[in-house]
C-alpha cells in the first residue's frame, strides 16, 4: 500500500481518505520569527535546533505558513517537527498554545500499546498469546458464550482482530463505540458481545477492544491505568500534565481522549524512533517497538500492527516508510525512521473530511523539506 502525499489537496477525495483513515479559521502562529528560527528552549528535555542545521529546507515550511495565512488550507491546531532528536519547528494556530493539552482521540491507542509493552516486559502479563477471559474473571459469566470467545488473546486485541461483533466503521455494528459509551460498564459491554468470526480471521476497527486491553494492564499492575502510565512512561519522560478520561465501570478510556501537550506527544514519537529510549534510558522494550510497528494486517488505507498504523508514502517518486498514531480531528504522530524525523499534528476537524488534512500537509511541506526539495 502507498499514499501519495504530494497530490494536490483540492483535487483529492479527502472524504474517502477520512473514512478509510479513522472515521477519522483564523491563522496566527504562536511564534512569528519565521520557520528558520529554532523553537524556544525549555527545561523539558528537548534539545532545540534550526531546520537548516538539521538538513531541512525552511522554504517549504515558509510556503506552508504563507498558504495557511492566505486560507489555501484550513490551519491545524499545531505542527511540531523533530529531526535528529532535536525539536526544529513548533507552531500553533486557532488559539492553541504549547501549554494547552490537546485531546488526542484515537491516537491514544498507540500510547496504550507502548504501555502494554512495558507491562509485558515487567512480566505483569503472561504474554501476547494469553487468553483474555481468564484474566477478567470478575466479568464471568459473559453473555453470548462461544468457544471462539475463549480463544480471544491479547494479540487479537492489539491487532484489532478480535472476531467480536465490533466495528466502529459500521453503523449497525453491535459493538460500535457510541453504543459502548452509552453502557454502564464498557469492558463488560465488549466482553458480552456476540462473536462474528474466529479471532484473528480479519481486522475490524474496534475501540472497545483497546479499553479491554487497558483493563487487563490495569488489573495486572494493581494500580489505576493513569498511575501506571505516570510511573512507567510519563514521569520518566518528564511529562507532568496529562489527563486520561474515565470509562464506564470504573475503568480508563485507553482507546481515546488522552490529553497531552503537543511537545509531550512529540517526545513519545521520539521514544519510538529511538527504539524505546529517551535520553539513553530504555523506557519501552526495543523489541516491542519493532514488533508493534512492522508488518501488520490491512486496515483501511494502511496496515495495522499493535495499535500503530504503517504505510509507505510517495513523495515526488521517493518512497518514505512511516508508522504513525492518528485520531479523529487531525491528531497525527508520524515517525519516519529513514529520515530520523518525527512530526506531530493536532487539529479540531472532528468528524470532518479535513481530519485527514495532516497527510497532505506532511507530504507537501514537512517531508519535502526533510528531503531537501
N, C-alpha and C positions, 0 to 999 in steps of 0.2 A: 504494500500500500504506500501511496505517496500523496502528499498535499502540496500543490503548487502555491506557495505563499506569495508569489510575485504577480499573480493575475490581478488586474485592476479591480478594486473593491466594488465599484458601482456596477460592474458588468457581471459580477458573480452572484449566484443564488445563495445569499447569506442565510435565508430562511431554511433552506435544505441543510446547509452546513450546521446551523444551530441545532436543528432537530437531531442530526446524527451525533453532534458533539455532546450535548448534555441535556437536551430538553431545555439542554443548556443554551443653552449649553455654552454656557459661557466658558471661555477658555482663559486661564490665567495661571501660569506655573507658580509653584511655591517659591522657586528661586529663578531669577531672571538674568543671571550673569551670562547666559549663553551656554550651549552644550559643551563647549570646550573646558568649562570650569569644573574642577572636582567637586563632589558633594562635600557638605560640611563634615569635618572630622569630629566625631563624638566619642565619648567614653563608653562604647557599646561593643567593642571587639572588632569592628570593621576597620580595616585599613582602607584608605581612600587614595584614588589616583585620578588622572585625567584620561579621557578617551584616547588622546594621541599617545600618551605614554604607554598605554596598553595595546597599541596597534589597531585602534579603531578609527574610522573616518568620521569626524564630528560633523561633516557636511550633511550626512544622512539624517542625523538627529536634528540639525538645524532645519532641514527641509520638513521633517515631521512637525516640529513646533510651528513652523510657518503655516502648514496645512491645517493644523488644529485651530490656530488663531483665525484663519480665513474661513473656517467652517467646512472645509472639504471632508473632514471626518469628525464625528462626534468624539469628544475628548473622553479618555478613560479617567478614572479617579487617580491613578498613579501609574508610573512606569519607573522601574529601577533596574539597573544593569550592573552586574559584577563580572569583571574579566580578570583572569589570573589571580583570583582570590581577593580582589580589591573592588570596592564599590566605585564605579566610574560615572554613574549617571543616576540622578534622583529628581523626579518632578511629580508635582501634584496639581490636580485640577478640581473643579466643581466643589470648592470649599473644603476639600480634604487636605490634611497635613500629615507630616511624619509622626505626629503624636497621637493620631486618631486611629484606634484599632478598626480593622475592616472585617466585615462578615465574609468569610472565605467560602461559604456554601459547601458544595461537594468537593472542593479542593481539600477539605478537611479529611476526606477518606485516605488520601495519600499519607498524611501525618499519622493517622491511625495505623497504617501499615508500618511506619517506622517504629512506632511504639510496640506493635505486635512482635516485630523482630527483636526488640530489646527484651520483651518478656520471654521469648523463646530462648534467647541466648542465656538468660538468667535461670533457665530450667524451671520457670514458673508454669509453663505449659509443656506437655509431653512432646509435642511435635506437630507439624502441619497436617499429618495424616491421621491425627487423633479424632475419633468420633465426637461430635458436638453434644448430643443429647445426654450422655452420662455425666458430662461436666456441668450440666444445667438441670440437675435433678429436682431443684425446687419447683420447676415448671411441670413436672410429671403429675399425672399423665397428660400428654399433649393430645390435642384433637387430631382428627384425620390420621389415625395411626396407619403406618405404612412401612413395610420393610425397607423401602428405598430411603425413607427419612432416617432410619437407623444408620445408614451409610454416609450421611452428611458429615463432612470433615471441615477442619479449619481451612484447609487448602481451597475447598469449594467456596467458602465464604470470601476468602481473599481474592479469588478469581472471578467471583460473581457467576458461578456455575453450580448453583445450589440444587437445581431441579425443582425448587418450590414454585408455586403459582404466584410469582412476584416479578413484575416487570414495570418499572416506573415509566417506561416509554409507551405503554399500552393503557389506554383509558379504562378498559374494562378488566384490568388485571386485579384479582382479589387482594394482592399484596402491595398495590401501588402506594407510594409513600404518603399521599394525602389521606388514605384510609388508615394507615398506621398512626398518623398524627392524631387522628380522632379517637384512637383507642386509649384505654386507661393504662395498659401495660404493653409497651412496644415490643419487648422481647417475646412475651407470651403470644402476642398477635402474630408475629412472624413464625414462631415455632408451631403454632396451631394451624397454619395454612395447609391446604392440600398439596400433594406433590403433583407436578405436571409431567415430570420425566425423571429419569435416573440422574442423580448428582454427577456432574462432570460431562453430561451429554452435550450441552450447548450453553452459550452465555446469554444472560439476561440482566440488565442493569437493575439492581435491587438495593436501594439504600438500607432497607431494614436488615439485610444480612450483615451489613457493617455495624449496625447497632448491636446485633447479637455478638459479633466479634468483640466489640468493646466490652460487653458484659462478661465474656469469657476472660479477657485480660484483667478486668476489674476483680472478678472473683478469685482468679489465680494469685493476684498481687495482694489481696486482702485489704486494699485501700480504694477509695473512690478514684475513678479514672483521671479526673483533673489533678489529683495529688500524685498519682503515678507519673503523669506527664511532666509535672513540675520537678519531681525528684530525679527523674532519669533522662530528661531531654531538655526541658526549658531552662531550668536553673543552671545546669552546666553550660548552657549556651548564653547565659546572661539575659534570657528573656523573662522579664518581670511582669509584663502586662499581657494577660491572655484571659479569655473567657469562653468556657465550654457551655453550651446550652443543655439544660436538663431535658431528659426524656421521660415519657410516661412510665410509671412503675418504679420510680426512684433511680433510674439509670442516667447515663450521659449520652447525649446525641453525638456519637462518634462518626456518624455519617454525614454531618453537615453543621454549618453555623458556628464553627470556631471563629473567634475574633482575635486577630493579630495585627500588629503594626506591620506595614509593608517591609520595613528594614528587617524585621524579625522573620517574616515569611521568606525573604530572600536568603537569610542565613541558613534556613532549613534546606534550601536548594544547594547552597554551598557545601553543606554537610554531605549531601548525597553525591555531589560532584567529586568530593574528596574522599570517597569510599567510606563514609560514615564518620569522618573525623572533623573536629573543629579545633583549629589551632593546635594540632598534634594530638589531641585527646580523642580516643576511639569512643564514640557515643552509640552509634548504630553499627551492628556487626557488618563488616565489609562484605561477607558472603551474602548477607541479606540484601544489601543494596543491589548487588549484581542479580540475585535471584528475583528480586521484586521488579526489576526494570528491563530485563532482557526476555526475549521470547514472547510468550503471551498468546492469547487467542483473539481472533477478530471480534471487535465490538464497535458498532457504528462505523466511523470513518477511520479508525485506528486499530491498534492492538492493545490488549489489556493484560498486564502482568498481575502483581499482587497490589491492587488498588492504585497502580500507576499506569498511565497511558504511554504508548510509544508510537513513533512514526518516523518516516524519512521525509523531510521537507525539501522540495526542489527550489533552489534559489538561482535563477538565471542559468539553469542547466547543471548547477552544482548540488549534489545530494548532501544533505546535512542530517545526520541521525539525532534524534532527540527523545527524551522521555519527559513527562510533564504531569502535573496535577492541574485539574481545572474544575470550575464550578459555575453554576448559573450566574448570569450578570456580568461575566467577563473576568472571573478570577483565574489567573494562569500563573503557574510557576514552571518555567521552561528550564531544562538542563540540557546543554549542548556539549557533551564530553569532548568532541574533536576540536571545538573552539575554545575550550576552557571557559565557558560562558554560562552565566545564569541570568535570566530575565524574569521579572515579576510585573504582571499587570493586575490591577484591581479595577472594578467597574460597578456601575449600578444599573446595568441594562437587563434587569431581571425579567425573564420570560419574553425577551425581545430578540429579534434576529441579530442585533448588534452585540449580543452576548459572545458571538464568535469573532468580533472585530479584532481582538488581540492577535489572532492568527495572521490577519492581513498586515497589521502594523509591525508585528515582529519580523515578518518576512521582508517587507519592503524597506524597512528602515533599520531595525536592530541587526538582523543577520547580514544585510548588505554592508552595513558599517563594519561589522566584525570581519567580513571577507575583504575589506578594503575596496569595495565597489563605489 
